[in-house]
Amino acid sequence: MLNMFLGWVLIVSGVLFFLNPEKFRKKLQKKSLKQVKRILFFIIILLSGFLISAGWKVEGILSKVIVVLGILGVVKAVFLLKAKAADKILEWWLKQPVIFFKVSAVAYVLLGVGILIFRK
């Protein structure tokens, strides 16, 4: 159920992001870096949780690698909140051209579709 919800959220946000990437960039610029870090923390935690849950449901060595990647994502998210490098990453993200944001939006949609297809 959570996987289906996450898949649809990624698809809808990817489509909205693709249709108006400049609006997204302006919203990011208006928010303080602390708020953006919290949003990124939440996104990383969600994706890491998805990896961990998907890894537990599948048998084999590859699934255990996916679980480890999910756990590393959670650890990285905790360090992201305190890292000064996160400020530089956000500044770099905001300087990218519009095509970069559109490609990212397509990646969101593809990730959401992949989650919906492979959720069972």
ROZADREN-612185 format. One record per atom (N, C-alpha, C, CB): residue in one letter; residue number from 0; x, y, z. Coordinates in nm, 2 decimals. Last residue first. Glycine has a CB too. Layout:
! ROZADREN-612185
A NUM X Y Z;
...
! end
This chain:
! ROZADREN-612185
K 119 0.48 -0.57 -0.64;
K 119 0.43 -0.70 -0.59;
K 119 0.54 -0.79 -0.56;
K 119 0.33 -0.76 -0.68;
R 118 0.58 -0.35 -0.75;
R 118 0.54 -0.34 -0.61;
R 118 0.50 -0.47 -0.56;
R 118 0.43 -0.25 -0.60;
F 117 0.67 -0.29 -1.01;
F 117 0.74 -0.39 -0.94;
F 117 0.70 -0.39 -0.79;
F 117 0.89 -0.36 -0.94;
I 116 0.50 -0.08 -1.10;
I 116 0.51 -0.21 -1.18;
I 116 0.57 -0.32 -1.09;
I 116 0.59 -0.19 -1.30;
L 115 0.53 0.13 -0.92;
L 115 0.40 0.07 -0.94;
L 115 0.41 -0.07 -1.01;
L 115 0.31 0.16 -1.02;
I 114 0.80 0.18 -0.95;
I 114 0.75 0.14 -0.82;
I 114 0.62 0.07 -0.84;
I 114 0.74 0.26 -0.72;
G 113 0.81 0.26 -1.22;
G 113 0.88 0.14 -1.18;
G 113 0.83 0.09 -1.04;
G 113 1.03 0.17 -1.17;
V 112 0.66 0.50 -1.19;
V 112 0.61 0.39 -1.27;
V 112 0.68 0.26 -1.24;
V 112 0.62 0.42 -1.43;
G 111 0.84 0.64 -1.03;
G 111 0.71 0.62 -0.99;
G 111 0.64 0.50 -1.06;
G 111 0.62 0.74 -1.00;
L 110 1.06 0.66 -1.21;
L 110 1.08 0.59 -1.08;
L 110 0.94 0.55 -1.02;
L 110 1.15 0.68 -0.98;
L 109 0.94 0.81 -1.41;
L 109 0.99 0.67 -1.44;
L 109 1.01 0.59 -1.31;
L 109 1.12 0.68 -1.52;
V 108 0.90 1.05 -1.28;
V 108 0.78 0.97 -1.33;
V 108 0.82 0.83 -1.36;
V 108 0.74 1.04 -1.46;
Y 107 1.16 1.12 -1.21;
Y 107 1.06 1.10 -1.10;
Y 107 0.94 1.02 -1.16;
Y 107 1.00 1.24 -1.05;
A 106 1.27 1.15 -1.47;
A 106 1.32 1.05 -1.38;
A 106 1.22 1.02 -1.26;
A 106 1.46 1.09 -1.32;
V 105 1.12 1.38 -1.55;
V 105 1.10 1.25 -1.62;
V 105 1.16 1.14 -1.53;
V 105 1.18 1.26 -1.76;
A 104 1.24 1.56 -1.37;
A 104 1.10 1.53 -1.36;
A 104 1.06 1.40 -1.43;
A 104 1.01 1.65 -1.42;
S 103 1.50 1.57 -1.46;
S 103 1.47 1.52 -1.32;
S 103 1.33 1.48 -1.31;
S 103 1.51 1.62 -1.22;
V 102 1.45 1.69 -1.70;
V 102 1.51 1.56 -1.70;
V 102 1.48 1.49 -1.57;
V 102 1.66 1.55 -1.74;
K 101 1.37 1.94 -1.60;
K 101 1.28 1.86 -1.68;
K 101 1.32 1.71 -1.69;
K 101 1.26 1.92 -1.82;
F 100 1.60 2.03 -1.48;
F 100 1.48 2.01 -1.40;
F 100 1.38 1.92 -1.47;
F 100 1.42 2.14 -1.36;
F 99 1.76 2.06 -1.71;
F 99 1.80 1.97 -1.60;
F 99 1.68 1.93 -1.51;
F 99 1.91 2.03 -1.51;
I 98 1.64 2.26 -1.85;
I 98 1.64 2.12 -1.90;
I 98 1.68 2.02 -1.80;
I 98 1.73 2.11 -2.02;
V 97 1.70 2.49 -1.70;
V 97 1.56 2.43 -1.69;
V 97 1.56 2.29 -1.75;
V 97 1.46 2.52 -1.77;
P 96 2.03 2.46 -1.55;
P 96 1.93 2.51 -1.65;
P 96 1.80 2.44 -1.63;
P 96 1.99 2.49 -1.79;
Q 95 2.12 2.52 -1.20;
Q 95 2.11 2.43 -1.32;
Q 95 2.01 2.49 -1.42;
Q 95 2.07 2.29 -1.28;
K 94 2.14 2.65 -0.96;
K 94 2.20 2.71 -1.08;
K 94 2.19 2.63 -1.21;
K 94 2.35 2.73 -1.05;
L 93 2.02 2.49 -0.77;
L 93 1.95 2.61 -0.81;
L 93 2.01 2.68 -0.94;
L 93 1.94 2.71 -0.70;
W 92 2.22 2.30 -0.73;
W 92 2.09 2.26 -0.78;
W 92 2.02 2.38 -0.84;
W 92 2.01 2.19 -0.67;
W 91 2.42 2.46 -0.60;
W 91 2.45 2.40 -0.73;
W 91 2.31 2.36 -0.80;
W 91 2.54 2.28 -0.72;
E 90 2.28 2.51 -0.36;
E 90 2.32 2.62 -0.45;
E 90 2.35 2.57 -0.59;
E 90 2.44 2.69 -0.39;
L 89 2.27 2.25 -0.26;
L 89 2.15 2.32 -0.29;
L 89 2.17 2.44 -0.38;
L 89 2.08 2.37 -0.17;
I 88 2.54 2.19 -0.23;
I 88 2.46 2.11 -0.32;
I 88 2.33 2.18 -0.36;
I 88 2.43 1.97 -0.26;
K 87 2.60 2.38 -0.03;
K 87 2.67 2.39 -0.16;
K 87 2.59 2.31 -0.27;
K 87 2.81 2.34 -0.16;
D 86 2.45 2.28 0.18;
D 86 2.43 2.42 0.13;
D 86 2.48 2.43 -0.01;
D 86 2.49 2.52 0.23;
A 85 2.57 2.03 0.22;
A 85 2.43 2.04 0.17;
A 85 2.40 2.18 0.12;
A 85 2.33 2.00 0.28;
A 84 2.81 2.09 0.34;
A 84 2.81 2.05 0.20;
A 84 2.67 2.06 0.14;
A 84 2.87 1.92 0.17;
K 83 2.75 2.10 0.60;
K 83 2.76 2.23 0.53;
K 83 2.77 2.21 0.38;
K 83 2.89 2.30 0.58;
A 82 2.52 1.88 0.75;
A 82 2.64 1.90 0.67;
A 82 2.63 2.04 0.60;
A 82 2.64 1.79 0.56;
K 81 2.30 1.81 0.90;
K 81 2.41 1.89 0.97;
K 81 2.52 1.93 0.87;
K 81 2.46 1.81 1.08;
L 80 2.13 1.67 0.74;
L 80 2.08 1.78 0.81;
L 80 2.19 1.87 0.87;
L 80 1.99 1.73 0.92;
L 79 2.29 1.46 0.64;
L 79 2.26 1.57 0.55;
L 79 2.21 1.69 0.63;
L 79 2.16 1.53 0.45;
F 78 2.30 1.27 0.84;
F 78 2.42 1.36 0.82;
F 78 2.39 1.48 0.73;
F 78 2.53 1.28 0.77;
V 77 2.05 1.16 0.79;
V 77 2.07 1.22 0.92;
V 77 2.19 1.31 0.91;
V 77 2.10 1.11 1.02;
A 76 2.09 1.06 0.53;
A 76 1.99 1.16 0.55;
A 76 2.01 1.23 0.69;
A 76 1.84 1.10 0.55;
K 75 2.27 0.86 0.57;
K 75 2.31 0.98 0.50;
K 75 2.21 1.09 0.52;
K 75 2.32 0.94 0.35;
V 74 2.11 0.67 0.71;
V 74 2.23 0.73 0.77;
V 74 2.27 0.86 0.70;
V 74 2.34 0.63 0.78;
V 73 1.93 0.62 0.50;
V 73 1.88 0.67 0.63;
V 73 1.99 0.74 0.70;
V 73 1.82 0.56 0.71;
G 72 2.11 0.51 0.31;
G 72 2.03 0.63 0.28;
G 72 1.98 0.69 0.40;
G 72 1.91 0.59 0.19;
L 71 2.19 0.28 0.44;
L 71 2.29 0.38 0.41;
L 71 2.22 0.51 0.38;
L 71 2.38 0.34 0.30;
I 70 1.95 0.14 0.42;
I 70 2.00 0.18 0.55;
I 70 2.10 0.29 0.54;
I 70 2.06 0.05 0.63;
G 69 1.93 0.10 0.14;
G 69 1.83 0.18 0.21;
G 69 1.88 0.23 0.35;
G 69 1.71 0.09 0.23;
L 68 2.16 -0.06 0.10;
L 68 2.15 0.08 0.04;
L 68 2.04 0.16 0.11;
L 68 2.12 0.07 -0.11;
V 67 2.07 -0.28 0.24;
V 67 2.19 -0.21 0.29;
V 67 2.19 -0.07 0.23;
V 67 2.32 -0.29 0.25;
V 66 1.86 -0.36 0.07;
V 66 1.83 -0.32 0.21;
V 66 1.95 -0.24 0.27;
V 66 1.81 -0.45 0.30;
I 65 2.01 -0.42 -0.16;
I 65 1.91 -0.31 -0.16;
I 65 1.87 -0.27 -0.02;
I 65 1.78 -0.36 -0.24;
V 64 2.14 -0.64 -0.07;
V 64 2.22 -0.52 -0.11;
V 64 2.13 -0.40 -0.11;
V 64 2.29 -0.55 -0.25;
K 63 1.93 -0.82 -0.04;
K 63 2.01 -0.77 0.08;
K 63 2.09 -0.65 0.05;
K 63 2.10 -0.89 0.14;
S 62 1.86 -0.85 -0.30;
S 62 1.77 -0.79 -0.21;
S 62 1.84 -0.74 -0.08;
S 62 1.65 -0.88 -0.17;
L 61 2.08 -0.99 -0.40;
L 61 2.05 -0.86 -0.45;
L 61 1.96 -0.78 -0.36;
L 61 2.00 -0.86 -0.59;
I 60 2.05 -1.24 -0.28;
I 60 2.16 -1.16 -0.24;
I 60 2.14 -1.01 -0.28;
I 60 2.29 -1.21 -0.29;
G 59 1.71 -1.34 -0.20;
G 59 1.83 -1.34 -0.27;
G 59 1.93 -1.24 -0.22;
G 59 1.80 -1.31 -0.42;
E 58 1.36 -1.24 -0.21;
E 58 1.47 -1.32 -0.16;
E 58 1.59 -1.31 -0.25;
E 58 1.43 -1.47 -0.15;
V 57 1.18 -0.95 -0.12;
V 57 1.24 -1.03 -0.22;
V 57 1.35 -1.11 -0.16;
V 57 1.29 -0.94 -0.34;
K 56 1.10 -0.80 0.10;
K 56 1.00 -0.88 0.03;
K 56 1.06 -0.97 -0.07;
K 56 0.90 -0.79 -0.03;
W 55 1.32 -0.64 0.17;
W 55 1.27 -0.75 0.27;
W 55 1.18 -0.84 0.20;
W 55 1.21 -0.69 0.39;
G 54 1.34 -0.46 -0.03;
G 54 1.45 -0.56 -0.01;
G 54 1.40 -0.67 0.08;
G 54 1.57 -0.49 0.04;
A 53 1.12 -0.29 0.00;
A 53 1.13 -0.38 -0.12;
A 53 1.23 -0.49 -0.10;
A 53 1.16 -0.29 -0.24;
S 52 1.19 -0.17 0.25;
S 52 1.07 -0.26 0.24;
S 52 1.07 -0.35 0.12;
S 52 0.95 -0.17 0.24;
I 51 1.43 -0.04 0.17;
I 51 1.43 -0.14 0.28;
I 51 1.31 -0.23 0.27;
I 51 1.44 -0.07 0.41;
L 50 1.33 0.13 -0.03;
L 50 1.43 0.04 -0.06;
L 50 1.44 -0.08 0.04;
L 50 1.57 0.10 -0.07;
F 49 1.14 0.29 0.12;
F 49 1.10 0.20 0.01;
F 49 1.20 0.10 -0.03;
F 49 1.07 0.29 -0.11;
G 48 1.32 0.41 0.29;
G 48 1.22 0.32 0.35;
G 48 1.16 0.23 0.24;
G 48 1.11 0.40 0.41;
S 47 1.45 0.57 0.11;
S 47 1.53 0.47 0.18;
S 47 1.43 0.37 0.24;
S 47 1.61 0.53 0.29;
L 46 1.24 0.74 0.03;
L 46 1.30 0.65 -0.07;
L 46 1.38 0.54 0.00;
L 46 1.39 0.73 -0.16;
L 45 1.19 0.87 0.28;
L 45 1.09 0.79 0.21;
L 45 1.15 0.69 0.11;
L 45 1.00 0.89 0.14;
I 44 1.44 0.99 0.34;
I 44 1.39 0.89 0.43;
I 44 1.28 0.80 0.36;
I 44 1.33 0.96 0.56;
I 43 1.46 1.17 0.12;
I 43 1.56 1.06 0.14;
I 43 1.51 0.95 0.23;
I 43 1.69 1.11 0.19;
I 42 1.24 1.33 0.18;
I 42 1.24 1.26 0.06;
I 42 1.34 1.14 0.07;
I 42 1.28 1.35 -0.06;
F 41 1.32 1.44 0.43;
F 41 1.20 1.36 0.42;
F 41 1.20 1.28 0.30;
F 41 1.08 1.46 0.42;
F 40 1.55 1.58 0.36;
F 40 1.56 1.47 0.46;
F 40 1.44 1.38 0.44;
F 40 1.57 1.53 0.60;
L 39 1.44 1.77 0.19;
L 39 1.53 1.67 0.13;
L 39 1.55 1.55 0.23;
L 39 1.67 1.73 0.10;
I 38 1.30 1.91 0.38;
I 38 1.23 1.85 0.27;
I 38 1.32 1.74 0.21;
I 38 1.19 1.95 0.16;
R 37 1.51 2.01 0.53;
R 37 1.41 1.92 0.59;
R 37 1.33 1.85 0.49;
R 37 1.32 2.01 0.68;
K 36 1.65 2.17 0.35;
K 36 1.72 2.05 0.41;
K 36 1.62 1.95 0.47;
K 36 1.82 2.09 0.51;
V 35 1.46 2.36 0.31;
V 35 1.49 2.28 0.20;
V 35 1.56 2.15 0.25;
V 35 1.58 2.35 0.10;
Q 34 1.47 2.49 0.56;
Q 34 1.34 2.42 0.52;
Q 34 1.37 2.33 0.41;
Q 34 1.24 2.53 0.47;
K 33 1.73 2.58 0.56;
K 33 1.69 2.49 0.67;
K 33 1.56 2.42 0.62;
K 33 1.67 2.57 0.80;
L 32 1.74 2.77 0.36;
L 32 1.81 2.64 0.34;
L 32 1.77 2.54 0.44;
L 32 1.96 2.67 0.34;
S 31 1.41 2.90 0.30;
S 31 1.54 2.91 0.36;
S 31 1.61 2.77 0.34;
S 31 1.53 2.94 0.51;
K 30 1.25 2.97 -0.02;
K 30 1.26 2.90 0.11;
K 30 1.40 2.91 0.17;
K 30 1.22 2.75 0.09;
K 29 1.30 3.09 -0.26;
K 29 1.24 3.16 -0.16;
K 29 1.25 3.10 -0.02;
K 29 1.09 3.18 -0.20;
Q 28 1.42 2.89 -0.42;
Q 28 1.50 3.01 -0.39;
Q 28 1.44 3.09 -0.27;
Q 28 1.51 3.09 -0.51;
L 27 1.21 2.71 -0.44;
L 27 1.33 2.67 -0.37;
L 27 1.41 2.79 -0.33;
L 27 1.41 2.57 -0.46;
K 26 1.03 2.86 -0.60;
K 26 0.99 2.83 -0.47;
K 26 1.11 2.78 -0.38;
K 26 0.89 2.71 -0.47;
K 25 1.19 2.88 -0.84;
K 25 1.16 3.00 -0.76;
K 25 1.11 2.97 -0.62;
K 25 1.05 3.08 -0.83;
R 24 1.18 2.61 -0.91;
R 24 1.31 2.67 -0.88;
R 24 1.29 2.80 -0.80;
R 24 1.39 2.70 -1.01;
F 23 0.91 2.57 -0.96;
F 23 0.97 2.50 -0.86;
F 23 1.10 2.56 -0.82;
F 23 1.00 2.35 -0.91;
K 22 0.88 2.74 -1.18;
K 22 0.81 2.77 -1.06;
K 22 0.87 2.70 -0.94;
K 22 0.66 2.74 -1.08;
E 21 1.03 2.61 -1.37;
E 21 1.08 2.74 -1.33;
E 21 1.01 2.78 -1.20;
E 21 1.06 2.84 -1.43;
P 20 0.89 2.38 -1.44;
P 20 1.01 2.37 -1.36;
P 20 1.06 2.50 -1.30;
P 20 1.12 2.30 -1.44;
N 19 0.60 2.28 -1.51;
N 19 0.64 2.41 -1.46;
N 19 0.77 2.41 -1.38;
N 19 0.53 2.48 -1.39;
L 18 0.59 2.02 -1.60;
L 18 0.51 2.12 -1.67;
L 18 0.55 2.26 -1.63;
L 18 0.36 2.10 -1.63;
F 17 0.75 1.87 -1.43;
F 17 0.79 1.88 -1.58;
F 17 0.71 2.00 -1.64;
F 17 0.75 1.75 -1.65;
F 16 0.61 1.89 -1.19;
F 16 0.75 1.94 -1.20;
F 16 0.79 1.96 -1.34;
F 16 0.85 1.85 -1.13;
L 15 0.38 1.74 -1.26;
L 15 0.37 1.88 -1.22;
L 15 0.51 1.96 -1.23;
L 15 0.32 1.90 -1.08;
V 14 0.51 1.49 -1.30;
V 14 0.43 1.56 -1.41;
V 14 0.42 1.71 -1.38;
V 14 0.29 1.50 -1.43;
G 13 0.62 1.44 -1.05;
G 13 0.71 1.45 -1.17;
G 13 0.64 1.52 -1.28;
G 13 0.75 1.31 -1.21;
S 12 0.39 1.43 -0.89;
S 12 0.49 1.54 -0.87;
S 12 0.58 1.55 -0.99;
S 12 0.57 1.52 -0.74;
V 11 0.28 1.20 -1.00;
V 11 0.21 1.33 -1.01;
V 11 0.30 1.44 -0.99;
V 11 0.10 1.33 -0.90;
I 10 0.48 1.01 -0.95;
I 10 0.43 1.03 -1.09;
I 10 0.37 1.17 -1.10;
I 10 0.33 0.92 -1.13;
L 9 0.51 1.02 -0.67;
L 9 0.63 1.05 -0.76;
L 9 0.58 1.08 -0.90;
L 9 0.73 0.93 -0.76;
V 8 0.26 0.94 -0.59;
V 8 0.31 1.07 -0.55;
V 8 0.42 1.11 -0.64;
V 8 0.35 1.07 -0.40;
W 7 0.25 0.68 -0.69;
W 7 0.16 0.78 -0.75;
W 7 0.21 0.92 -0.71;
W 7 0.02 0.76 -0.70;
G 6 0.45 0.56 -0.53;
G 6 0.46 0.56 -0.68;
G 6 0.37 0.67 -0.74;
G 6 0.42 0.42 -0.73;
L 5 0.35 0.59 -0.27;
L 5 0.47 0.66 -0.31;
L 5 0.49 0.66 -0.46;
L 5 0.59 0.58 -0.25;
F 4 0.12 0.42 -0.30;
F 4 0.11 0.57 -0.26;
F 4 0.23 0.64 -0.31;
F 4 0.08 0.59 -0.12;
M 3 0.24 0.18 -0.34;
M 3 0.15 0.23 -0.44;
M 3 0.14 0.38 -0.42;
M 3 0.02 0.16 -0.43;
N 2 0.39 0.15 -0.10;
N 2 0.46 0.15 -0.23;
N 2 0.37 0.21 -0.34;
N 2 0.51 0.01 -0.27;
L 1 0.19 0.13 0.09;
L 1 0.28 0.24 0.09;
L 1 0.35 0.26 -0.04;
L 1 0.38 0.23 0.21;
M 0 0.08 -0.12 0.00;
M 0 0.00 0.00 0.00;
M 0 0.09 0.13 0.00;
M 0 -0.09 0.00 0.12;
! end
